[in-house]
């Protein structure tokens, strides 16, 4: 049980001794550095265009820093394990100062922005989001520097259900599969028997179902095991305590709805209107998360989740008040990792091959020995 508890938050492998045993020893990039840069921008343009087309979104500007008092920064997990960078702006000789934070994600900001941009039901926004998450362990697919397509869309109360969520997820998967086909037409070297393509279809599984399959395994081990059977999955219901007493993974209490009760055709009760897309990465031979998303809390489920998390004091903040008073629209949204997606589709072994950020010397040296050229 201790292993399960330790696995609820804090992504990454955890130590460099373990990472050294995991990084591939037979790796060679299919594209050279110049081709990689061109392919990155080709993919970015394709995904943004088709994501906006499939979900009826428009690209908008997004903040890098936010006011602490606004409450719109993303705390990522409800256990407080990952905190944002905060700093004081002594504006006007400290007569009109601002306490600011670097965003960890634009999750909550986007819902406010839907109202600011006057989005109607069925309309939404997409951002080219940049963030800093200082508490990550830096390994092959976790970086302090985060880039995401953070998107959000206005929905109705009748659309707050699993069938609607599945329909949105399928559209996102269609974009990702289309991007894979597009980039391989443009760069035929990426077609490789050694590194198989993504499956055509995504398998939907509730976190409770995966726990039933592997009741004694902690979360990441369960994901690894199920991906051997289904190489691309959408895990539903992340945040609600499962039958073993633990959530599949900790999830913040004030954006995704993970408490709403659902009932299957067979009468089985589950909870949650959110989830993650995970795939099997044939290069790293590991689980690979691409996106986290969900139908967002309404006034009722926000209160329930904040109470479960012991965070009812958040209700004083303007963002949370906007949900309680119904000033903010009902929505569905998520974040698709840009570098994570590029790493997968370009068949790379390390995030640092497709994004430029800081890495410790030990990791750079480890990668260099394995022909992994980190930028």
C-alpha positions as CSV (number, residue, x, y, z in Angstrom):
1,X,0.0,0.0,0.0
2,X,2.9,2.3,0.6
3,X,3.9,2.1,-3.0
4,X,0.4,3.0,-4.1
5,X,0.4,6.1,-1.9
6,X,3.8,7.2,-3.2
7,X,2.6,6.8,-6.8
8,X,-0.3,9.2,-6.6
9,X,1.6,12.4,-7.5
10,X,5.0,13.6,-8.5
11,X,5.7,12.5,-12.1
12,X,9.0,11.2,-13.3
13,X,11.2,8.2,-12.7
14,X,12.6,9.4,-9.4
15,X,16.4,8.8,-9.5
16,X,19.1,8.6,-12.1
17,X,20.2,5.1,-11.3
18,X,16.9,3.9,-12.4
19,X,16.8,6.2,-15.5
20,X,20.2,4.8,-16.6
21,X,18.7,1.3,-16.8
22,X,15.7,2.6,-18.8
23,X,17.2,4.8,-21.5
24,X,17.6,2.9,-24.8
25,X,21.1,1.6,-25.7
26,X,20.4,1.0,-29.4
27,X,19.0,4.4,-30.3
28,X,19.6,6.4,-33.4
29,X,17.4,9.4,-34.4
30,X,15.5,8.9,-37.6
31,X,15.9,12.6,-38.4
32,X,19.0,14.8,-38.2
33,X,18.8,18.0,-36.0
34,X,17.9,20.3,-39.0
35,X,15.2,18.0,-40.2
36,X,13.9,17.6,-36.7
37,X,13.4,21.4,-36.4
38,X,11.6,21.6,-39.7
39,X,9.4,18.7,-38.7
40,X,8.6,20.2,-35.4
41,X,7.1,23.3,-37.0
42,X,5.3,21.3,-39.6
43,X,3.6,19.2,-36.9
44,X,2.8,22.3,-34.8
45,X,1.0,24.0,-37.7
46,X,-0.9,20.8,-38.6
47,X,-2.0,20.0,-35.1
48,X,-3.1,23.6,-34.3
49,X,-5.1,23.9,-37.6
50,X,-6.8,20.5,-37.2
51,X,-7.4,20.7,-33.5
52,X,-9.2,24.0,-33.9
53,X,-11.1,22.7,-36.9
54,X,-12.3,19.5,-35.1
55,X,-13.3,21.2,-31.9
56,X,-14.4,24.6,-33.3
57,X,-11.6,26.5,-31.4
58,X,-9.7,29.7,-32.2
59,X,-6.1,30.5,-31.2
60,X,-5.8,33.2,-28.5
61,X,-3.0,34.7,-26.4
62,X,-2.3,33.2,-23.0
63,X,-0.5,34.5,-19.9
64,X,2.9,33.4,-18.7
65,X,2.4,35.1,-15.3
66,X,-0.8,35.6,-13.3
67,X,-1.9,37.5,-10.2
68,X,-1.8,35.4,-7.1
69,X,-5.1,36.8,-5.8
70,X,-6.9,35.7,-9.0
71,X,-6.7,32.0,-8.0
72,X,-6.4,31.0,-11.7
73,X,-3.0,29.3,-11.4
74,X,-3.0,25.5,-11.7
75,X,-1.8,23.6,-8.6
76,X,-1.7,20.4,-10.6
77,X,-2.2,18.1,-7.6
78,X,-4.4,18.6,-4.5
79,X,-1.6,17.4,-2.2
80,X,0.5,20.6,-2.6
81,X,3.5,18.7,-3.9
82,X,4.0,21.0,-6.9
83,X,4.0,24.7,-6.2
84,X,4.3,27.6,-8.6
85,X,7.2,30.1,-8.8
86,X,6.1,33.3,-7.0
87,X,7.6,36.8,-7.0
88,X,6.8,40.3,-5.9
89,X,6.5,43.2,-8.3
90,X,7.2,46.4,-6.4
91,X,5.3,48.6,-8.8
92,X,5.1,52.3,-8.2
93,X,7.6,52.1,-5.3
94,X,5.4,49.4,-3.7
95,X,2.4,51.8,-3.5
96,X,0.6,49.6,-6.1
97,X,2.4,46.2,-6.0
98,X,1.5,42.9,-7.5
99,X,2.2,39.4,-6.2
100,X,2.6,37.2,-9.3
101,X,3.1,33.6,-10.1
102,X,4.5,31.9,-13.2
103,X,1.8,29.7,-14.6
104,X,2.0,25.9,-14.2
105,X,-0.8,25.5,-16.7
106,X,-3.6,27.7,-18.1
107,X,-6.3,25.3,-17.0
108,X,-8.4,27.7,-14.9
109,X,-7.4,30.9,-16.8
110,X,-9.0,29.4,-19.9
111,X,-12.4,29.2,-18.4
112,X,-12.3,32.8,-17.4
113,X,-11.1,33.6,-20.9
114,X,-14.1,31.9,-22.5
115,X,-16.2,34.6,-20.9
116,X,-13.8,37.4,-21.7
117,X,-13.8,36.5,-25.4
118,X,-17.6,36.1,-25.5
119,X,-17.5,32.4,-26.5
120,X,-20.9,30.8,-27.1
121,X,-22.0,27.2,-26.7
122,X,-20.0,25.1,-29.1
123,X,-17.2,27.6,-29.4
124,X,-13.8,27.5,-27.7
125,X,-10.2,28.6,-27.6
126,X,-6.8,27.1,-27.9
127,X,-3.5,28.5,-26.6
128,X,0.2,28.0,-27.3
129,X,0.9,27.8,-23.6
130,X,4.3,27.9,-21.9
131,X,4.8,27.2,-18.2
132,X,7.4,26.3,-15.6
133,X,7.0,23.4,-13.2
134,X,9.9,23.6,-10.8
135,X,9.1,20.5,-8.8
136,X,9.4,18.0,-11.5
137,X,12.1,15.3,-11.5
138,X,14.0,15.8,-14.8
139,X,14.1,12.6,-16.8
140,X,13.5,11.6,-20.4
141,X,9.9,12.9,-20.6
142,X,9.6,15.4,-17.8
143,X,11.0,19.0,-18.0
144,X,10.7,22.1,-15.9
145,X,9.8,23.9,-19.1
146,X,6.3,22.9,-20.2
147,X,4.6,23.6,-23.6
148,X,1.0,22.6,-24.2
149,X,-1.9,23.2,-26.5
150,X,-4.2,24.3,-23.7
151,X,-7.8,24.4,-25.0
152,X,-11.3,25.0,-23.6
153,X,-14.8,24.9,-25.0
154,X,-18.2,26.1,-23.8
155,X,-20.8,23.3,-23.3
156,X,-24.3,22.9,-22.0
157,X,-25.5,21.2,-18.9
158,X,-26.9,18.3,-21.0
159,X,-23.4,17.7,-22.4
160,X,-21.9,17.0,-19.0
161,X,-21.8,13.2,-19.5
162,X,-19.4,10.5,-20.6
163,X,-20.8,10.0,-24.1
164,X,-20.0,13.6,-24.9
165,X,-16.6,13.4,-23.3
166,X,-15.8,10.3,-25.4
167,X,-16.9,12.1,-28.6
168,X,-14.4,14.9,-27.8
169,X,-11.6,12.5,-27.0
170,X,-12.2,10.7,-30.3
171,X,-11.8,14.0,-32.2
172,X,-8.5,14.7,-30.5
173,X,-7.3,11.2,-31.4
174,X,-8.3,11.7,-35.0
175,X,-6.1,14.8,-35.0
176,X,-3.1,13.0,-33.5
177,X,-3.4,10.1,-36.0
178,X,-3.8,12.5,-38.8
179,X,-0.6,14.3,-37.7
180,X,1.2,11.0,-37.6
181,X,0.2,10.2,-41.2
182,X,1.0,13.7,-42.4
183,X,4.5,13.9,-40.9
184,X,5.4,10.4,-42.3
185,X,4.3,11.5,-45.8
186,X,6.6,14.5,-45.5
187,X,9.5,12.6,-43.8
188,X,9.3,9.0,-45.0
189,X,12.3,8.1,-42.7
190,X,9.8,8.2,-39.8
191,X,8.1,5.0,-41.1
192,X,9.9,2.4,-39.1
193,X,9.2,-1.3,-38.4
194,X,11.3,-0.9,-35.3
195,X,9.0,1.8,-33.9
196,X,5.4,0.9,-34.9
197,X,2.8,3.6,-35.4
198,X,-0.1,4.4,-33.1
199,X,-3.2,2.1,-33.4
200,X,-6.1,3.4,-35.4
201,X,-8.5,3.3,-32.4
202,X,-8.3,4.4,-28.8
203,X,-9.5,2.1,-26.1
204,X,-11.6,3.6,-23.3
205,X,-11.2,2.2,-19.8
206,X,-12.3,3.4,-16.4
207,X,-9.6,3.6,-13.7
208,X,-11.8,1.2,-11.7
209,X,-11.6,-1.4,-14.5
210,X,-7.8,-1.1,-14.7
211,X,-7.6,-1.6,-10.9
212,X,-9.7,-4.7,-11.2
213,X,-7.3,-6.1,-13.8
214,X,-4.2,-5.4,-11.6
215,X,-5.4,-4.9,-8.0
216,X,-1.9,-5.3,-6.4
217,X,0.0,-2.9,-8.7
218,X,0.5,0.8,-8.0
219,X,-0.8,3.3,-10.6
220,X,2.1,3.6,-13.0
221,X,2.7,-0.2,-13.0
222,X,-1.0,-0.7,-13.8
223,X,-0.8,1.7,-16.7
224,X,2.4,0.0,-18.0
225,X,0.6,-3.4,-17.8
226,X,-2.6,-2.4,-19.5
227,X,-0.7,-0.7,-22.3
228,X,0.8,-4.1,-23.2
229,X,-2.7,-5.2,-24.0
230,X,-4.1,-1.9,-25.4
231,X,-1.3,0.4,-26.7
232,X,-3.4,3.5,-26.7
233,X,-6.0,4.2,-24.0
234,X,-8.1,6.9,-22.4
235,X,-8.3,6.4,-18.7
236,X,-11.6,7.7,-17.3
237,X,-12.2,8.9,-13.7
238,X,-8.9,10.2,-12.4
239,X,-9.3,11.8,-8.9
240,X,-12.1,9.8,-7.3
241,X,-11.0,7.2,-4.6
242,X,-11.2,3.7,-6.1
243,X,-12.0,0.5,-4.4
244,X,-8.6,0.2,-2.9
245,X,-9.1,3.6,-1.1
246,X,-6.8,5.5,-3.4
247,X,-7.5,7.6,-6.5
248,X,-5.8,6.5,-9.7
249,X,-3.8,9.7,-9.4
250,X,-4.3,12.9,-7.4
251,X,-6.1,15.6,-9.4
252,X,-6.7,19.2,-8.5
253,X,-10.2,19.8,-7.0
254,X,-11.2,22.9,-8.9
255,X,-11.2,22.1,-12.6
256,X,-11.9,18.6,-13.8
257,X,-15.1,16.9,-12.5
258,X,-14.0,13.6,-10.9
259,X,-17.0,13.1,-8.6
260,X,-20.0,12.9,-10.9
261,X,-21.6,9.5,-10.7
262,X,-22.0,7.5,-13.9
263,X,-23.9,4.2,-14.4
264,X,-23.0,1.7,-17.1
265,X,-25.5,-0.3,-19.1
266,X,-25.0,-3.2,-16.7
267,X,-25.8,-0.9,-13.7
268,X,-22.2,-0.6,-12.5
269,X,-21.5,2.8,-10.7
270,X,-18.3,4.7,-11.4
271,X,-17.3,8.3,-10.9
272,X,-15.7,11.0,-13.0
273,X,-16.0,13.0,-16.2
274,X,-12.3,13.3,-17.0
275,X,-9.3,11.3,-18.1
276,X,-5.9,11.0,-19.7
277,X,-4.7,9.7,-23.1
278,X,-1.7,7.3,-22.6
279,X,0.1,5.4,-25.3
280,X,2.9,2.8,-25.4
281,X,6.1,4.5,-26.6
282,X,8.1,2.0,-28.7
283,X,11.3,4.1,-28.5
284,X,11.5,4.4,-24.7
285,X,9.5,1.2,-24.2
286,X,7.5,3.0,-21.5
287,X,4.1,4.5,-20.8
288,X,3.7,7.9,-22.5
289,X,1.0,10.5,-21.5
290,X,-0.1,12.8,-24.2
291,X,-3.0,14.7,-22.7
292,X,-5.1,15.3,-19.6
293,X,-8.6,16.6,-20.0
294,X,-12.2,16.6,-18.8
295,X,-15.5,18.2,-18.3
296,X,-15.1,20.9,-15.8
297,X,-16.7,21.2,-12.4
298,X,-20.0,23.0,-11.9
299,X,-21.1,24.9,-8.8
300,X,-22.3,21.7,-7.1
301,X,-19.3,19.4,-7.9
302,X,-16.8,22.2,-7.1
303,X,-18.0,22.4,-3.5
304,X,-18.0,18.6,-3.1
305,X,-14.4,18.3,-4.5
306,X,-13.0,21.2,-2.5
307,X,-14.6,19.7,0.7
308,X,-13.0,16.3,-0.1
309,X,-9.6,18.0,-0.6
310,X,-9.9,20.1,2.5
311,X,-9.7,23.3,0.4
312,X,-13.1,25.0,1.0
313,X,-11.1,28.2,1.7
314,X,-10.5,28.4,-2.1
315,X,-14.2,29.5,-2.5
316,X,-13.1,33.0,-1.5
317,X,-11.1,33.4,-4.7
318,X,-12.6,35.2,-7.7
319,X,-12.2,32.2,-10.1
320,X,-14.1,29.9,-7.7
321,X,-16.8,32.5,-7.0
322,X,-17.3,32.8,-10.8
323,X,-18.2,29.0,-10.9
324,X,-20.4,29.2,-7.8
325,X,-22.4,32.2,-9.2
326,X,-22.5,30.7,-12.7
327,X,-20.8,33.7,-14.1
328,X,-18.2,31.4,-15.8
329,X,-19.6,29.1,-18.5
330,X,-19.8,25.3,-18.2
331,X,-16.9,23.9,-20.2
332,X,-14.8,21.0,-21.3
333,X,-11.0,21.4,-21.8
334,X,-7.6,19.9,-21.6
335,X,-3.9,20.3,-22.2
336,X,-2.0,18.4,-25.0
337,X,1.7,18.2,-24.3
338,X,3.5,19.7,-27.3
339,X,7.0,18.4,-26.8
340,X,5.5,15.0,-25.5
341,X,3.5,14.7,-28.8
342,X,6.5,15.8,-30.9
343,X,8.8,13.3,-29.1
344,X,6.4,10.5,-29.8
345,X,5.6,11.3,-33.5
346,X,9.2,12.0,-34.4
347,X,10.3,8.8,-32.7
348,X,12.7,10.5,-30.2
349,X,14.1,9.1,-27.1
350,X,14.2,12.2,-25.0
351,X,12.2,15.4,-24.6
352,X,15.4,17.4,-24.9
353,X,15.6,16.5,-28.6
354,X,12.5,18.5,-29.4
355,X,12.6,21.3,-26.8
356,X,15.3,23.6,-25.4
357,X,15.5,23.9,-21.6
358,X,17.8,23.1,-18.7
359,X,19.0,19.6,-17.8
360,X,21.4,18.5,-15.1
361,X,24.9,17.5,-16.2
362,X,24.4,13.8,-15.1
363,X,21.4,13.5,-17.5
364,X,23.2,15.2,-20.4
365,X,26.2,12.8,-20.0
366,X,23.9,9.8,-19.7
367,X,22.2,10.7,-22.9
368,X,25.4,11.5,-24.8
369,X,26.6,7.9,-24.1
370,X,23.5,6.6,-25.7
371,X,23.6,8.7,-28.9
372,X,20.7,10.9,-27.6
373,X,21.6,14.5,-28.5
374,X,19.9,16.8,-26.1
375,X,19.5,20.4,-27.2
